């Protein structure tokens, strides 16, 4: 695939992925509540989920996605339920600021499942790959090598964008030292997580 097409794809993805949405809200909320180390499985699942949507678009599987609409709907509502549960846990989390100990990390598999549910159930991501991508790239001419190039470009863009959000949220978290500030951060994170759940549910 020529560099111009990859550059156009990367630019469009940078704008789409960098704009705040349910996935970014869930990511930032998790970093504020638990710290950057806890989100790696969540990030891996987000990237894998986007690769799945990209593959669906490239290989003409939009029709299959529509045929299995009930499956994707179930994934969406499972993601909504899990995000709502995380929001409740964050809202009611005890505050501990002494000793410099970070809160215990959640299960990596649960975080991975949450990331997959958020990404596969996010209409913004689905619309980018299913509707916008065909206007940027001639999908009929994409070879297996072209798919690999697009996937690699996608991963590079998402790594840059998502780690940018993680670093920003991690920096903000370091400023929160008092119990009152930690409680406010937990509740702000819970609100963001609940907002992400509501945004996915409403679309």
N, C-alpha and C positions, 0 to 999 in steps of 0.2 A: 504494500500500500504506500502511496506517495506521501511525503512529509507534509504537504499542504493539507491533505485530508485529515491526517492525524492531528495536525495543529488546530484545525477547525473543531474537530471532535473534542480535543483537550480543552480548548477555550470555552466551548459550550458547556462541557461537564464541570469545569471550574466554577462557572457562574451558577449552574444548577446545584452543585454539591455544596458550594460555599454559602449559599443563602440559607438562613435558618429555617428549619422545618421540623417535623416530628422526630426524625432520626437525630438531628443535631441537638435538639432540645433534650432528648433522652440521654445522649452522650454527655452533654455538659452537666446535666443534673446528676448523673452518676459520678462524674469526677468531683463535683462539689461535695457530694455526700461521702464518697469512699476514697477519693484520691486517684491519681492517674494509673497506678499499678493494677487496679481492679478492672479496668475497662479493655484490656487487651483481647480477651475472648469476644467481647461485645464488638470491638472494631473488626476482628477477623470475620465474624459472622456478617457484619455489614458489607464488607468487601466481597465476600462470597455471594451474598444475596444480590449485590449489584452485578456480579459476573453472571449469575443465573439469568437475570433480566436481559443483560446484554446478549447472552447466547440465544435466548428466546427470540429476540428481535432479529439477530443476524441469520439464524437458521430457519426463520419463517414459522416459529412456533407460537405466534400470537393466537392463531386459531385454536391450538391445543390449550393455551391458557384460558381462552374463553370457554372451551368445552368443559374444562375442569374448574369452572367458576366457583362451584361449591367448595372445592378444596381450598382455593385461595381465600374465599370468604371465611372459612373456618380458621385459616392461619391468621387472617386479619383480626378476628375477634379474640383469638387466643392471645395475640400480641397486645390488644387493648386491655384484656383482663389482667395480663401480667404487669403491664405498665401501671395500671391502676393499683394493683397490689403493692408494687414498688413505691408508688407515691404515698400510700398509707404507711408503709414501713418507715419511709424517710420522715414523714410528718411526726410520727410517734417515737422516733429513735431517741434513745437517751443521749445526753450530751456529756462527753468526757474530754476535757482539755488538758488534764494533768499528765505528766510523764511522757508527753510527746508521742504516745502510741496511736497509730492509725487504727481506725475501726477494723474489725476482722473482715476479710474479703468474703464476698459471696461465692457460691459454687461456680467454677469456671463454665461448667456445662449449662447451668441455668442462665448465666450471662450470655453464652453463645446462642442458646435457644431464644433468648429475648432479642438479641441482635438480628437473628434470622427472621423472627416474627415481625419486628419493626420494619425491616427492609423489604421483605416480600409483601407486607401488607400496606406499604406506604404508596398511596396513589401518585404522589409527586415523582417518585422514582420510576414507577411503572409507566407513567405518561411520558417521561423523558425518553426511555428506551423504546417504547412501543409506538409513540406518535411523533416525537421530535427527531429521534435519531435517523429515521428514514429520509428526513428532509436535509440532513447534513451529509450522510454517507449513502452511496449507491449500494444498498445491501445485496442486490442481485449479483454484484461483481466481487463480493468479498469471498476470498478463498480461506482455507484453513489457516494459512500463514497470516492473512489479513486479520482473521479473528484473534490470533495470538497477539498480533501487534496492537490491535484495539484493546484487548484485555490488559496487556502490559501497560499501555498508556493510561487506561482507566485506573489501574492499581496505583500508579505513580501519582496521579492527580489526587485520588482519594486519600492516599497516605499523607500527602502534603497538607491537604485541607483539614482532614480529621485531626492530625497531630497538632495543627495550628490551634484548633478549638480546644484540644486537651491541654496544651501548654497554657493557653489563656485562662482556662478554668482552673488549672492547677495553681497558677500564679495568684488568682483571686482567692483560692482556698487557703494559701499560706498567710494571707492577711487576716484570716479569721481565727483569732486566738482566744477571745473571751467566750464564756459559756453562752452569753446572750447572742454574740455574733454567730457562734456555731449553730445555735437553735434557729436563728433567722435564716442561715444558709440552708439548713436541713429543710426548713419549711418552704423556702424559695425553690429549692430543688424539687421538693414534693409537688409544688404548684406547677413547675415546668414539666415534670413527668406526667402529671395528670393532664396538663394541656396537650402534651404529645399524644396521650391516649385519646383525648377528646377530638383532636385534629384528625387522627386516623379513623375514628368511629364515625365522624360527621361526613366523610367523603365516600 
